[in-house]
Amino acid sequence: MDYKRRQKKLRELIANLNKERKNQAKKIDILCNDIIGAQRSFIKTLNAISFAANFYESIVGITDLNCLFYTAEKLIKDELNEVNVAFFLRQDKNFELHMLESDQPITLEKHRLENCFTAEIVNNICKANKLCSLEDIIAMGLQGNPTMLSKISAFTIPLNRGGTSAGFILIHRSSRENLTCAELNRVLAITTGLSQAISSCRVLTN
């Protein structure tokens, strides 16, 4: 009897140890995943800071608005993969559009996404003063070829200065590779400095 009881207790002890080992393994896996996630987040933050530092260094001293947009567009295109970039500046009853000619524009029947914007839509986006997806812009009244719009991943990023939007950056590319949060955050990191630079160029021009 003693032998059987000892065997039973031994089996129970081994079972408990195995259960505890499995629980510890799960905790270790969760901890490792948390560490990996934190490292990835940290790397993304460093990348955004590095891009912003390089961006600001590149636009320092630029006093011509066209030169500023040329430099900004080139830097954004170098940072993000195969994107088209356009800058919209708000005016009283109209808007300014600044962009370079793209070698590989996302078009259908020679229509560009930028050409779908009206003064009313630009004004609505500026009033929203937030990151807007293509769906948000369509809800504001954007009209275009449905087939073209279905093939595009697009966002507008506000150029905010003093709590109001002076305009926005339009970024878009093929929906085969949707724009990511990490990419948008990298551009968001430079909008304050870019907005100030735009304001300075306008003052010097006027």
C-alpha angles and dihedrals in degrees: 000000000000089000092052092048091050090050091050093048090047091052090048091049092050091047091051091048091051091048091049091047091053091049091050091049090053091050091049091050091051091048092049091049090050091051092048090048091050091049092051091048090049092050091050090051091049090049091052091049092047092050092048092049092049091045094052092046090053097051097043110120097013109137101169115087096213091049089049093053092044091054094043093049093048092050093048092048090049090051099044125051118254098330132155116224131198132172121217119195120195121236132179097268103355141022142239120238119203121184143133124240108264120225090214108025120183098244143147121203088353093297117134125208090234091062091061092068119101130190089257093053092046089051092048092051091049091049090052088053094192142097106290128195124213088259090055091050093049088052087054090058107276110157127193145131105308091218091053093047092049090058096054135083106201141167137175119219117200122240095218124191125166093352095303132091117246090184140304146252117246114208122181144156140159115313087230083085108030119208110260132222090244091055093047091048090055090056092043088057092065102041097090094055092041091051091053091048091051091050091050092049091051092051092050091047094051 
